[in-house]
Amino acid sequence: MILTITPNPSLDLLFRAERLVWDDANRIPLPRRRPGGQGINVVRAARALEPNAPARAIALLSGAVGRELSETLAAEGTPLRVVPLDGESRVFVGVRETETGRSLLLNPRGPAAGEAEAAALLDAVEEELAVAGSAGRAGWVACCGSLPPGLPTDLFARIGVLARGRGHRFVADCDGAALRLAVAAGCDLLVPNIHEAGRLLGREIGATGAVDAARSLLELGPEVVVVTLGAEGAVAVSGEGAWTATPDLPAELRQEADGGSAVGAGDTLLAALLLALEAPGGSIRSALCDGVAAGTATLLGRGSTLLTAADYARVRPHVRVTPA
């Protein structure tokens, strides 16, 4: 089982422009339009890789944008439990500048929430865990993304304590104070990117220091730490050892990926990682390879699609995993 909590989902509008011009009109093609929010992305990716995967999302949704997200996810068969919220769910805008490879990301803070919504989220999590428990399904609970204004900073930590108390494993995929509190309360897995890892450790980290950073994070209590490195792949550290995974795509795949958006790649990596860690006898090394393959394959997505099993299968043979 994979249960994700997304307090701040979004509708993602992903544009491409040859070059962005400031203080003038940028006339560009219509964007890709797809559901977003990290936990929703994790569930979509998990079910793309394994259509029958017991993965389900809980999300705060509000307004017309929230209705569009709910209807889109229902139409594609993504299991979703909605916790209602006043206001309007946010719209995320990403623009990839193809001339330079840079991306402009506009990420609104989201609608205001409060203790009532926090309590409703906790109630929803408790009910979902009770259902899983009655079916004998232990698994992963993942708190994903940012907290909208007004939600308590310790919400993810509280959910983690609840989940682990019911026999589930917990991962907090977030940043800042919410991540620090969740780690202090207890996480089984950490998956920060290189910048989030640096903020958690209070020091700047470069790609060459990622393995050492992961080892430092392992001392905070999780069983596994994966630090993601964007296009350079990821590193994983556990009691079993340390590994680096790097995509080494052939020219034709690399050309396809260069035209894609990396938005959501960290979420698809987490989805593949959780599926692999759920599988009997799965190794950290193999799970890391799966994760980097899924994250890289996200760059091949088009339209409203986040990830396809076919693209994942094309990429995975080209991910190199080496001991670190």
ZADO-1210 file (C-alpha; in nm, 4 decimals, padded with zeros to 6 digits):
<atoms>
<atom x="00.0000" y="00.0000" z="00.0000" code="MET" pos="1"/>
<atom x="00.1082" y="00.3559" z="-00.0755" code="ILE" pos="2"/>
<atom x="-00.0975" y="00.6351" z="00.0826" code="LEU" pos="3"/>
<atom x="00.0042" y="00.9918" z="-00.0003" code="THR" pos="4"/>
<atom x="-00.1063" y="01.3175" z="00.1597" code="ILE" pos="5"/>
<atom x="-00.0968" y="01.6333" z="-00.0532" code="THR" pos="6"/>
<atom x="-00.2153" y="01.9425" z="00.1381" code="PRO" pos="7"/>
<atom x="-00.1287" y="02.1806" z="-00.1467" code="ASN" pos="8"/>
<atom x="-00.2095" y="02.0218" z="-00.4861" code="PRO" pos="9"/>
<atom x="-00.2026" y="02.2170" z="-00.8094" code="SER" pos="10"/>
<atom x="-00.3046" y="02.2289" z="-01.1690" code="LEU" pos="11"/>
<atom x="00.0240" y="02.2300" z="-01.3618" code="ASP" pos="12"/>
<atom x="00.0607" y="02.4404" z="-01.6772" code="LEU" pos="13"/>
<atom x="00.3878" y="02.3500" z="-01.8485" code="LEU" pos="14"/>
<atom x="00.5032" y="02.5829" z="-02.1259" code="PHE" pos="15"/>
<atom x="00.7970" y="02.5729" z="-02.3652" code="ARG" pos="16"/>
<atom x="00.9605" y="02.8823" z="-02.5113" code="ALA" pos="17"/>
<atom x="01.2700" y="02.9140" z="-02.7269" code="GLU" pos="18"/>
<atom x="01.3708" y="03.2182" z="-02.5251" code="ARG" pos="19"/>
<atom x="01.1957" y="03.4196" z="-02.2544" code="LEU" pos="20"/>
<atom x="01.1912" y="03.7959" z="-02.2958" code="VAL" pos="21"/>
<atom x="01.1367" y="04.0263" z="-02.0011" code="TRP" pos="22"/>
<atom x="00.9049" y="04.3297" z="-02.0215" code="ASP" pos="23"/>
<atom x="00.7589" y="04.2169" z="-02.3543" code="ASP" pos="24"/>
<atom x="00.5013" y="03.9656" z="-02.4752" code="ALA" pos="25"/>
<atom x="00.6169" y="03.6033" z="-02.4951" code="ASN" pos="26"/>
<atom x="00.4001" y="03.4412" z="-02.7635" code="ARG" pos="27"/>
<atom x="00.4347" y="03.0672" z="-02.7105" code="ILE" pos="28"/>
<atom x="00.2363" y="02.7467" z="-02.7781" code="PRO" pos="29"/>
<atom x="-00.0395" y="02.6341" z="-02.5459" code="LEU" pos="30"/>
<atom x="00.0900" y="02.4512" z="-02.2362" code="PRO" pos="31"/>
<atom x="00.0670" y="02.0933" z="-02.1234" code="ARG" pos="32"/>
<atom x="-00.2132" y="02.0830" z="-01.8654" code="ARG" pos="33"/>
<atom x="-00.2016" y="01.8106" z="-01.6028" code="ARG" pos="34"/>
<atom x="-00.2855" y="01.7372" z="-01.2387" code="PRO" pos="35"/>
<atom x="-00.0057" y="01.8240" z="-01.0004" code="GLY" pos="36"/>
<atom x="00.0987" y="01.8212" z="-00.6387" code="GLY" pos="37"/>
<atom x="00.3723" y="01.5876" z="-00.5223" code="GLN" pos="38"/>
<atom x="00.1614" y="01.3204" z="-00.3539" code="GLY" pos="39"/>
<atom x="-00.0854" y="01.3108" z="-00.6431" code="ILE" pos="40"/>
<atom x="00.2110" y="01.2706" z="-00.8775" code="ASN" pos="41"/>
<atom x="00.3404" y="00.9793" z="-00.6703" code="VAL" pos="42"/>
<atom x="00.0096" y="00.7934" z="-00.6980" code="VAL" pos="43"/>
<atom x="-00.0255" y="00.8656" z="-01.0712" code="ARG" pos="44"/>
<atom x="00.3283" y="00.7412" z="-01.1335" code="ALA" pos="45"/>
<atom x="00.2894" y="00.4304" z="-00.9160" code="ALA" pos="46"/>
<atom x="-00.0240" y="00.3273" z="-01.1058" code="ARG" pos="47"/>
<atom x="00.1397" y="00.4030" z="-01.4400" code="ALA" pos="48"/>
<atom x="00.4186" y="00.1612" z="-01.3491" code="LEU" pos="49"/>
<atom x="00.1869" y="-00.0955" z="-01.1865" code="GLU" pos="50"/>
<atom x="-00.1791" y="-00.0419" z="-01.2879" code="PRO" pos="51"/>
<atom x="-00.3089" y="-00.2478" z="-00.9964" code="ASN" pos="52"/>
<atom x="-00.0795" y="-00.0928" z="-00.7365" code="ALA" pos="53"/>
<atom x="-00.2700" y="-00.0187" z="-00.4127" code="PRO" pos="54"/>
<atom x="-00.1815" y="00.3499" z="-00.4200" code="ALA" pos="55"/>
<atom x="-00.4208" y="00.6225" z="-00.3072" code="ARG" pos="56"/>
<atom x="-00.3979" y="00.9993" z="-00.2586" code="ALA" pos="57"/>
<atom x="-00.5544" y="01.2277" z="00.0015" code="ILE" pos="58"/>
<atom x="-00.5614" y="01.5937" z="-00.1019" code="ALA" pos="59"/>
<atom x="-00.7067" y="01.9276" z="00.0050" code="LEU" pos="60"/>
<atom x="-00.9024" y="02.0609" z="-00.2949" code="LEU" pos="61"/>
<atom x="-01.0986" y="02.3798" z="-00.3433" code="SER" pos="62"/>
<atom x="-01.2789" y="02.5879" z="-00.6054" code="GLY" pos="63"/>
<atom x="-01.2957" y="02.5420" z="-00.9801" code="ALA" pos="64"/>
<atom x="-00.9343" y="02.4275" z="-01.0020" code="VAL" pos="65"/>
<atom x="-01.0004" y="02.1663" z="-00.7360" code="GLY" pos="66"/>
<atom x="-01.3036" y="02.0388" z="-00.9258" code="ARG" pos="67"/>
<atom x="-01.0998" y="02.0104" z="-01.2462" code="GLU" pos="68"/>
<atom x="-00.8308" y="01.8157" z="-01.0641" code="LEU" pos="69"/>
<atom x="-01.0828" y="01.5837" z="-00.9028" code="SER" pos="70"/>
<atom x="-01.2665" y="01.5197" z="-01.2309" code="GLU" pos="71"/>
<atom x="-00.9459" y="01.4623" z="-01.4268" code="THR" pos="72"/>
<atom x="-00.8113" y="01.2166" z="-01.1721" code="LEU" pos="73"/>
<atom x="-01.1443" y="01.0318" z="-01.1548" code="ALA" pos="74"/>
<atom x="-01.1567" y="01.0047" z="-01.5341" code="ALA" pos="75"/>
<atom x="-00.8110" y="00.8459" z="-01.5485" code="GLU" pos="76"/>
<atom x="-00.8804" y="00.6151" z="-01.2548" code="GLY" pos="77"/>
<atom x="-00.6455" y="00.7666" z="-00.9986" code="THR" pos="78"/>
<atom x="-00.7754" y="00.6818" z="-00.6485" code="PRO" pos="79"/>
<atom x="-00.8329" y="01.0064" z="-00.4602" code="LEU" pos="80"/>
<atom x="-00.9917" y="01.1095" z="-00.1316" code="ARG" pos="81"/>
<atom x="-01.0834" y="01.4776" z="-00.1281" code="VAL" pos="82"/>
<atom x="-01.0733" y="01.6886" z="00.1860" code="VAL" pos="83"/>
<atom x="-01.2620" y="02.0108" z="00.1000" code="PRO" pos="84"/>
<atom x="-01.1190" y="02.3563" z="00.1552" code="LEU" pos="85"/>
<atom x="-01.2522" y="02.7075" z="00.0958" code="ASP" pos="86"/>
<atom x="-01.0830" y="02.9241" z="-00.1663" code="GLY" pos="87"/>
<atom x="-00.9138" y="02.8095" z="-00.4851" code="GLU" pos="88"/>
<atom x="-00.6537" y="02.5394" z="-00.5381" code="SER" pos="89"/>
<atom x="-00.3382" y="02.6776" z="-00.6900" code="ARG" pos="90"/>
<atom x="-00.2136" y="02.6825" z="-01.0480" code="VAL" pos="91"/>
<atom x="00.1557" y="02.6047" z="-01.0967" code="PHE" pos="92"/>
<atom x="00.3296" y="02.7471" z="-01.4044" code="VAL" pos="93"/>
<atom x="00.6560" y="02.6107" z="-01.5424" code="GLY" pos="94"/>
<atom x="00.8273" y="02.7474" z="-01.8517" code="VAL" pos="95"/>
<atom x="01.1223" y="02.5645" z="-02.0057" code="ARG" pos="96"/>
<atom x="01.3499" y="02.7887" z="-02.2121" code="GLU" pos="97"/>
<atom x="01.4771" y="02.5529" z="-02.4815" code="THR" pos="98"/>
<atom x="01.7607" y="02.7812" z="-02.5955" code="GLU" pos="99"/>
<atom x="01.9308" y="02.7585" z="-02.2552" code="THR" pos="100"/>
<atom x="01.7693" y="02.4561" z="-02.0890" code="GLY" pos="101"/>
<atom x="01.6684" y="02.6740" z="-01.7936" code="ARG" pos="102"/>
<atom x="01.3224" y="02.6628" z="-01.6361" code="SER" pos="103"/>
<atom x="01.1124" y="02.9379" z="-01.4793" code="LEU" pos="104"/>
<atom x="00.8870" y="02.7949" z="-01.2064" code="LEU" pos="105"/>
<atom x="00.6012" y="03.0000" z="-01.0580" code="LEU" pos="106"/>
<atom x="00.4771" y="02.8216" z="-00.7486" code="ASN" pos="107"/>
<atom x="00.1930" y="02.9963" z="-00.5573" code="PRO" pos="108"/>
<atom x="00.1652" y="02.9373" z="-00.1851" code="ARG" pos="109"/>
<atom x="-00.1921" y="02.8082" z="-00.2103" code="GLY" pos="110"/>
<atom x="-00.5226" y="02.8864" z="-00.0372" code="PRO" pos="111"/>
<atom x="-00.5372" y="02.9528" z="00.3354" code="ALA" pos="112"/>
<atom x="-00.6190" y="02.6610" z="00.5634" code="ALA" pos="113"/>
<atom x="-00.6232" y="02.6109" z="00.9385" code="GLY" pos="114"/>
<atom x="-00.6664" y="02.3734" z="01.2293" code="GLU" pos="115"/>
<atom x="-01.0042" y="02.2524" z="01.1001" code="ALA" pos="116"/>
<atom x="-00.8457" y="02.1361" z="00.7740" code="GLU" pos="117"/>
<atom x="-00.5516" y="01.9854" z="00.9628" code="ALA" pos="118"/>
<atom x="-00.7948" y="01.7873" z="01.1775" code="ALA" pos="119"/>
<atom x="-00.9871" y="01.6773" z="00.8669" code="ALA" pos="120"/>
<atom x="-00.6653" y="01.5554" z="00.7033" code="LEU" pos="121"/>
<atom x="-00.5661" y="01.3631" z="01.0162" code="LEU" pos="122"/>
<atom x="-00.9144" y="01.2081" z="01.0339" code="ASP" pos="123"/>
<atom x="-00.8921" y="01.1050" z="00.6679" code="ALA" pos="124"/>
<atom x="-00.5488" y="00.9491" z="00.7217" code="VAL" pos="125"/>
<atom x="-00.6710" y="00.7627" z="01.0299" code="GLU" pos="126"/>
<atom x="-00.9721" y="00.6255" z="00.8411" code="GLU" pos="127"/>
<atom x="-00.7606" y="00.5146" z="00.5432" code="GLU" pos="128"/>
<atom x="-00.5124" y="00.3440" z="00.7756" code="LEU" pos="129"/>
<atom x="-00.7976" y="00.1672" z="00.9531" code="ALA" pos="130"/>
<atom x="-00.9224" y="00.0333" z="00.6203" code="VAL" pos="131"/>
<atom x="-00.5710" y="-00.0801" z="00.5276" code="ALA" pos="132"/>
<atom x="-00.5321" y="-00.2435" z="00.8669" code="GLY" pos="133"/>
<atom x="-00.8580" y="-00.4346" z="00.8365" code="SER" pos="134"/>
<atom x="-00.7349" y="-00.5675" z="00.5007" code="ALA" pos="135"/>
<atom x="-00.3975" y="-00.6603" z="00.6486" code="GLY" pos="136"/>
<atom x="-00.2128" y="-00.4165" z="00.4237" code="ARG" pos="137"/>
<atom x="00.0835" y="-00.2414" z="00.5817" code="ALA" pos="138"/>
<atom x="00.2814" y="-00.0132" z="00.3561" code="GLY" pos="139"/>
<atom x="00.4078" y="00.3386" z="00.3021" code="TRP" pos="140"/>
<atom x="00.2558" y="00.6694" z="00.4100" code="VAL" pos="141"/>
<atom x="00.4076" y="00.9660" z="00.2262" code="ALA" pos="142"/>
<atom x="00.3505" y="01.3307" z="00.3176" code="CYS" pos="143"/>
<atom x="00.4371" y="01.5296" z="00.0093" code="CYS" pos="144"/>
<atom x="00.4981" y="01.8888" z="-00.0898" code="GLY" pos="145"/>
<atom x="00.4384" y="02.2223" z="00.0726" code="SER" pos="146"/>
<atom x="00.1892" y="02.3214" z="00.3409" code="LEU" pos="147"/>
<atom x="-00.0592" y="02.5925" z="00.2420" code="PRO" pos="148"/>
<atom x="-00.0699" y="02.9019" z="00.4635" code="PRO" pos="149"/>
<atom x="-00.2283" y="02.8360" z="00.8002" code="GLY" pos="150"/>
<atom x="-00.1646" y="02.4626" z="00.8366" code="LEU" pos="151"/>
<atom x="00.0507" y="02.3747" z="01.1402" code="PRO" pos="152"/>
<atom x="00.4150" y="02.3165" z="01.0607" code="THR" pos="153"/>
<atom x="00.4147" y="01.9910" z="01.2559" code="ASP" pos="154"/>
<atom x="00.1264" y="01.8375" z="01.0551" code="LEU" pos="155"/>
<atom x="00.3506" y="01.5929" z="00.8676" code="PHE" pos="156"/>
<atom x="00.5249" y="01.4958" z="01.1906" code="ALA" pos="157"/>
<atom x="00.1863" y="01.4180" z="01.3480" code="ARG" pos="158"/>
<atom x="00.0841" y="01.2085" z="01.0488" code="ILE" pos="159"/>
<atom x="00.4155" y="01.0238" z="01.0641" code="GLY" pos="160"/>
<atom x="00.3671" y="00.9350" z="01.4311" code="VAL" pos="161"/>
<atom x="00.0149" y="00.8139" z="01.3530" code="LEU" pos="162"/>
<atom x="00.1287" y="00.6042" z="01.0562" code="ALA" pos="163"/>
<atom x="00.4239" y="00.4431" z="01.2300" code="ARG" pos="164"/>
<atom x="00.2107" y="00.3714" z="01.5346" code="GLY" pos="165"/>
<atom x="-00.0165" y="00.1680" z="01.3046" code="ARG" pos="166"/>
<atom x="00.2751" y="-00.0333" z="01.1663" code="GLY" pos="167"/>
<atom x="00.3328" y="00.1585" z="00.8420" code="HIS" pos="168"/>
<atom x="00.6565" y="00.3051" z="00.7143" code="ARG" pos="169"/>
<atom x="00.6733" y="00.6818" z="00.6721" code="PHE" pos="170"/>
<atom x="00.8443" y="00.9220" z="00.4333" code="VAL" pos="171"/>
<atom x="00.8251" y="01.3013" z="00.4418" code="ALA" pos="172"/>
<atom x="00.8988" y="01.4515" z="00.0996" code="ASP" pos="173"/>
<atom x="00.8947" y="01.8209" z="00.1841" code="CYS" pos="174"/>
<atom x="01.1298" y="02.1010" z="00.2869" code="ASP" pos="175"/>
<atom x="01.2210" y="02.3432" z="00.5611" code="GLY" pos="176"/>
<atom x="01.0655" y="02.3351" z="00.9066" code="ALA" pos="177"/>
<atom x="00.8038" y="02.0742" z="00.8109" code="ALA" pos="178"/>
<atom x="01.0798" y="01.8343" z="00.7083" code="LEU" pos="179"/>
<atom x="01.2932" y="01.9016" z="01.0166" code="ARG" pos="180"/>
<atom x="00.9987" y="01.8296" z="01.2472" code="LEU" pos="181"/>
<atom x="00.9033" y="01.5155" z="01.0540" code="ALA" pos="182"/>
<atom x="01.2601" y="01.3841" z="01.0756" code="VAL" pos="183"/>
<atom x="01.2712" y="01.4558" z="01.4481" code="ALA" pos="184"/>
<atom x="00.9445" y="01.2639" z="01.4937" code="ALA" pos="185"/>
<atom x="01.0769" y="00.9697" z="01.2917" code="GLY" pos="186"/>
<atom x="01.1034" y="00.8829" z="00.9220" code="CYS" pos="187"/>
<atom x="01.1852" y="00.5472" z="00.7650" code="ASP" pos="188"/>
<atom x="01.2964" y="00.7019" z="00.4340" code="LEU" pos="189"/>
<atom x="01.4281" y="01.0442" z="00.3341" code="LEU" pos="190"/>
<atom x="01.4340" y="01.1596" z="-00.0295" code="VAL" pos="191"/>
<atom x="01.5526" y="01.5224" z="-00.0375" code="PRO" pos="192"/>
<atom x="01.7057" y="01.6868" z="-00.3387" code="ASN" pos="193"/>
<atom x="02.0515" y="01.8305" z="-00.2983" code="ILE" pos="194"/>
<atom x="01.9196" y="02.1734" z="-00.1905" code="HIS" pos="195"/>
<atom x="01.6714" y="02.0316" z="00.0629" code="GLU" pos="196"/>
<atom x="01.9435" y="01.8073" z="00.2061" code="ALA" pos="197"/>
<atom x="02.1690" y="02.1101" z="00.2483" code="GLY" pos="198"/>
<atom x="01.8990" y="02.3055" z="00.4298" code="ARG" pos="199"/>
<atom x="01.8270" y="02.0089" z="00.6560" code="LEU" pos="200"/>
<atom x="02.1964" y="01.9738" z="00.7453" code="LEU" pos="201"/>
<atom x="02.2597" y="02.3479" z="00.7622" code="GLY" pos="202"/>
<atom x="02.5375" y="02.3501" z="00.5059" code="ARG" pos="203"/>
<atom x="02.5802" y="02.3870" z="00.1320" code="GLU" pos="204"/>
<atom x="02.6191" y="02.0587" z="-00.0547" code="ILE" pos="205"/>
<atom x="02.7518" y="01.9978" z="-00.4037" code="GLY" pos="206"/>
<atom x="02.6920" y="01.6895" z="-00.6157" code="ALA" pos="207"/>
<atom x="03.0309" y="01.5487" z="-00.5147" code="THR" pos="208"/>
<atom x="02.9317" y="01.5712" z="-00.1489" code="GLY" pos="209"/>
<atom x="02.5937" y="01.4022" z="-00.1880" code="ALA" pos="210"/>
<atom x="02.7020" y="01.0632" z="-00.0529" code="VAL" pos="211"/>
<atom x="02.8578" y="01.2179" z="00.2574" code="ASP" pos="212"/>
<atom x="02.5430" y="01.4261" z="00.3054" code="ALA" pos="213"/>
<atom x="02.3269" y="01.1140" z="00.2766" code="ALA" pos="214"/>
<atom x="02.5423" y="00.9409" z="00.5378" code="ARG" pos="215"/>
<atom x="02.4960" y="01.2389" z="00.7705" code="SER" pos="216"/>
<atom x="02.1200" y="01.2256" z="00.7176" code="LEU" pos="217"/>
<atom x="02.1195" y="00.8525" z="00.7900" code="LEU" pos="218"/>
<atom x="02.2472" y="00.9365" z="01.1387" code="GLU" pos="219"/>
<atom x="01.9173" y="01.1192" z="01.2021" code="LEU" pos="220"/>
<atom x="01.7340" y="00.7874" z="01.2143" code="GLY" pos="221"/>
<atom x="01.5911" y="00.6770" z="00.8763" code="PRO" pos="222"/>
<atom x="01.6690" y="00.3325" z="00.7376" code="GLU" pos="223"/>
<atom x="01.7355" y="00.4662" z="00.3877" code="VAL" pos="224"/>
<atom x="01.8365" y="00.8061" z="00.2515" code="VAL" pos="225"/>
<atom x="01.8187" y="00.8949" z="-00.1166" code="VAL" pos="226"/>
<atom x="01.9509" y="01.2335" z="-00.2291" code="VAL" pos="227"/>
<atom x="01.8386" y="01.3308" z="-00.5772" code="THR" pos="228"/>
<atom x="02.0703" y="01.5179" z="-00.8125" code="LEU" pos="229"/>
<atom x="01.8461" y="01.6207" z="-01.1005" code="GLY" pos="230"/>
<atom x="01.9835" y="01.5198" z="-01.4388" code="ALA" pos="231"/>
<atom x="02.2836" y="01.3573" z="-01.2683" code="GLU" pos="232"/>
<atom x="02.0679" y="01.0896" z="-01.1013" code="GLY" pos="233"/>
<atom x="02.0688" y="01.0144" z="-00.7294" code="ALA" pos="234"/>
<atom x="02.2620" y="00.8535" z="-00.4462" code="VAL" pos="235"/>
<atom x="02.1329" y="00.6101" z="-00.1837" code="ALA" pos="236"/>
<atom x="02.2761" y="00.5180" z="00.1544" code="VAL" pos="237"/>
<atom x="02.1516" y="00.2547" z="00.3991" code="SER" pos="238"/>
<atom x="02.2946" y="00.0051" z="00.6427" code="GLY" pos="239"/>
<atom x="02.3624" y="-00.2163" z="00.3389" code="GLU" pos="240"/>
<atom x="02.5986" y="00.0347" z="00.1751" code="GLY" pos="241"/>
<atom x="02.6010" y="00.3339" z="-00.0586" code="ALA" pos="242"/>
<atom x="02.5350" y="00.3635" z="-00.4327" code="TRP" pos="243"/>
<atom x="02.5240" y="00.6210" z="-00.7079" code="THR" pos="244"/>
<atom x="02.2806" y="00.5913" z="-00.9993" code="ALA" pos="245"/>
<atom x="02.3323" y="00.7909" z="-01.3180" code="THR" pos="246"/>
<atom x="02.1286" y="00.7897" z="-01.6393" code="PRO" pos="247"/>
<atom x="02.3420" y="00.7305" z="-01.9495" code="ASP" pos="248"/>
<atom x="02.0922" y="00.7657" z="-02.2322" code="LEU" pos="249"/>
<atom x="02.1669" y="00.6891" z="-02.5967" code="PRO" pos="250"/>
<atom x="02.1554" y="00.9853" z="-02.8337" code="ALA" pos="251"/>
<atom x="01.7968" y="00.9361" z="-02.9537" code="GLU" pos="252"/>
<atom x="01.6555" y="00.9105" z="-02.6014" code="LEU" pos="253"/>
<atom x="01.8669" y="01.2006" z="-02.4808" code="ARG" pos="254"/>
<atom x="01.7299" y="01.4171" z="-02.7626" code="GLN" pos="255"/>
<atom x="01.3724" y="01.3308" z="-02.6611" code="GLU" pos="256"/>
<atom x="01.4433" y="01.4015" z="-02.2955" code="ALA" pos="257"/>
<atom x="01.6026" y="01.7374" z="-02.3721" code="ASP" pos="258"/>
<atom x="01.2657" y="01.8638" z="-02.4951" code="GLY" pos="259"/>
<atom x="01.0737" y="01.7517" z="-02.1862" code="GLY" pos="260"/>
<atom x="00.9849" y="01.8964" z="-01.8488" code="SER" pos="261"/>
<atom x="01.1505" y="01.7786" z="-01.5290" code="ALA" pos="262"/>
<atom x="00.8536" y="01.8949" z="-01.3192" code="VAL" pos="263"/>
<atom x="00.7387" y="01.5912" z="-01.1218" code="GLY" pos="264"/>
<atom x="01.0547" y="01.3878" z="-01.1826" code="ALA" pos="265"/>
<atom x="01.1343" y="01.3682" z="-00.8119" code="GLY" pos="266"/>
<atom x="00.7821" y="01.2404" z="-00.7456" code="ASP" pos="267"/>
<atom x="00.8035" y="00.9662" z="-01.0062" code="THR" pos="268"/>
<atom x="01.1413" y="00.8668" z="-00.8617" code="LEU" pos="269"/>
<atom x="00.9777" y="00.8342" z="-00.5195" code="LEU" pos="270"/>
<atom x="00.6896" y="00.6290" z="-00.6635" code="ALA" pos="271"/>
<atom x="00.9237" y="00.3759" z="-00.8255" code="ALA" pos="272"/>
<atom x="01.1390" y="00.3664" z="-00.5138" code="LEU" pos="273"/>
<atom x="00.8399" y="00.2878" z="-00.2896" code="LEU" pos="274"/>
<atom x="00.7111" y="00.0181" z="-00.5241" code="LEU" pos="275"/>
<atom x="01.0537" y="-00.1467" z="-00.5247" code="ALA" pos="276"/>
<atom x="01.0914" y="-00.1243" z="-00.1468" code="LEU" pos="277"/>
<atom x="00.7447" y="-00.2801" z="-00.1093" code="GLU" pos="278"/>
<atom x="00.8392" y="-00.5784" z="-00.3252" code="ALA" pos="279"/>
<atom x="00.9578" y="-00.8915" z="-00.1392" code="PRO" pos="280"/>
<atom x="01.3351" y="-00.9219" z="-00.1451" code="GLY" pos="281"/>
<atom x="01.3907" y="-00.5885" z="-00.3184" code="GLY" pos="282"/>
<atom x="01.7372" y="-00.4380" z="-00.2714" code="SER" pos="283"/>
<atom x="01.8231" y="-00.0722" z="-00.2178" code="ILE" pos="284"/>
<atom x="02.0496" y="-00.0869" z="-00.5231" code="ARG" pos="285"/>
<atom x="01.7705" y="-00.2096" z="-00.7490" code="SER" pos="286"/>
<atom x="01.5199" y="00.0359" z="-00.5981" code="ALA" pos="287"/>
<atom x="01.7588" y="00.3242" z="-00.6669" code="LEU" pos="288"/>
<atom x="01.7929" y="00.2129" z="-01.0291" code="CYS" pos="289"/>
<atom x="01.4136" y="00.1943" z="-01.0630" code="ASP" pos="290"/>
<atom x="01.3738" y="00.5399" z="-00.9120" code="GLY" pos="291"/>
<atom x="01.6276" y="00.7125" z="-01.1340" code="VAL" pos="292"/>
<atom x="01.4810" y="00.5401" z="-01.4406" code="ALA" pos="293"/>
<atom x="01.1317" y="00.6651" z="-01.3533" code="ALA" pos="294"/>
<atom x="01.2525" y="01.0172" z="-01.2800" code="GLY" pos="295"/>
<atom x="01.4430" y="01.0323" z="-01.6077" code="THR" pos="296"/>
<atom x="01.1501" y="00.8857" z="-01.8037" code="ALA" pos="297"/>
<atom x="00.9339" y="01.1751" z="-01.6802" code="THR" pos="298"/>
<atom x="01.1232" y="01.3942" z="-01.9276" code="LEU" pos="299"/>
<atom x="00.9708" y="01.1863" z="-02.2075" code="LEU" pos="300"/>
<atom x="00.6125" y="01.2604" z="-02.0959" code="GLY" pos="301"/>
<atom x="00.3803" y="01.4550" z="-02.3228" code="ARG" pos="302"/>
<atom x="00.0376" y="01.6103" z="-02.2846" code="GLY" pos="303"/>
<atom x="-00.1327" y="01.5367" z="-01.9522" code="SER" pos="304"/>
<atom x="00.0786" y="01.2225" z="-01.9026" code="THR" pos="305"/>
<atom x="00.3303" y="01.2281" z="-01.6204" code="LEU" pos="306"/>
<atom x="00.4955" y="00.8902" z="-01.6822" code="LEU" pos="307"/>
<atom x="00.4341" y="00.5779" z="-01.8894" code="THR" pos="308"/>
<atom x="00.5517" y="00.2233" z="-01.8252" code="ALA" pos="309"/>
<atom x="00.6770" y="00.2098" z="-02.1838" code="ALA" pos="310"/>
<atom x="00.9042" y="00.5122" z="-02.1382" code="ASP" pos="311"/>
<atom x="01.0280" y="00.3722" z="-01.8072" code="TYR" pos="312"/>
<atom x="01.1154" y="00.0434" z="-01.9786" code="ALA" pos="313"/>
<atom x="01.3085" y="00.2316" z="-02.2474" code="ARG" pos="314"/>
<atom x="01.5162" y="00.4199" z="-01.9910" code="VAL" pos="315"/>
<atom x="01.5892" y="00.1631" z="-01.7201" code="ARG" pos="316"/>
<atom x="01.8548" y="-00.0373" z="-01.9130" code="PRO" pos="317"/>
<atom x="02.0543" y="00.2857" z="-01.9450" code="HIS" pos="318"/>
<atom x="02.0806" y="00.3659" z="-01.5722" code="VAL" pos="319"/>
<atom x="02.4221" y="00.2836" z="-01.4279" code="ARG" pos="320"/>
<atom x="02.4416" y="00.1981" z="-01.0562" code="VAL" pos="321"/>
<atom x="02.7824" y="00.1809" z="-00.8895" code="THR" pos="322"/>
<atom x="02.8956" y="00.1428" z="-00.5267" code="PRO" pos="323"/>
<atom x="02.9897" y="00.4738" z="-00.3683" code="ALA" pos="324"/>
</atoms>
